Amino acid sequence: MCDCPCDCHMGAGGSADAMKFSDVLILVGIGMLCAGFIIHGWVETTPITESDDKPYEKSVHLLKGDELSILIECDDGCEGEAVITKNSEQVHQFDFLVSSGGETDDYFKSEAYDEYKLVIVLDSGSGEVDVDVKRALMLDFIIYPIGVAILIFGLQKRRSEIDSESIDAELESLE
């Protein structure tokens, strides 16, 4: 350290006001809403071709009444099959033949809670696969009302903090 009068060696030792609880609630509420939008808006399609080393596989845990949606879009004409198994036992099969630029879809509704495995094999062609789970109980949407409730509570708390702040003012006497 040098003995110069400047504050060039002060570092990060400055001071700042503590973050208010209402600000934390507002940030958490907004964060939960953004996370929900990302979770539900994220669409991930997987490219598949007949020359892939391994077939397309996806494991999902489904509750009773949940629906598995399978969308296959073909760049070239494609032909193949989609098989859903539970405990290594086939529970659903979907054969498809799609022309170039076309698409096909299929739905599977689960009868009981379990882990299901989807395998899609292309015999010819190439395309993209989009697999989506539609929940019967819609529990994955619970993040929105919780996020909104936390955000509204944080905004109300912030408003009450602003209303109860003391206002420091200097009154100048008129002479």
C-alpha positions, 0 to 999 in steps of 0.5 A: 500500500502506498501513502498517497492521499487518493483512494486508489487502493480502497478496493471493494470495501465501500458500503451499500444499504442492505437489500430490503425484504420487499426487493427480495420478494419482487426478485424471487417472484419475477424469477419464478415467472421467468423460469416458468416461461422458460420451462414451458416455452422451451421446445426441443426437437431432435433430428433423426435419420435412418443412418443414426447409430442408435434409435431415438430413446426417451424415458418419461415418468407419467402419472395416470391420465398423462398424455405423451404427444409424439410429433414427427416431421420429415425432411425427406420421405420417412418410414419407421415405428415408434414403440412405447414400453413399460417395464420392458413390455410393449404397451403402444406401437405407432407405425408411420409413413410420411411423405417429404415435408410432411408430418405425423403425430400420435398420442399415448395416454397412461393408465397408471403411474410408471416409467415409460420408454419411447423408442423411435426407429427410422427405416428410411429418410430423415426428420425431427422428433418433438416429444411432449408430456401433457400432465393431467393434473397440471402440477407443472403450472403451479409455479405461475400462481406462486410466482404472482403471489410472491411478486404481488406481496413484494410490491405491496410490502414495498408500497407500505415501506415507501408510505411509512418512510420518514421524510427528512427535510430542511425548512428554511426560515423566511427572512 
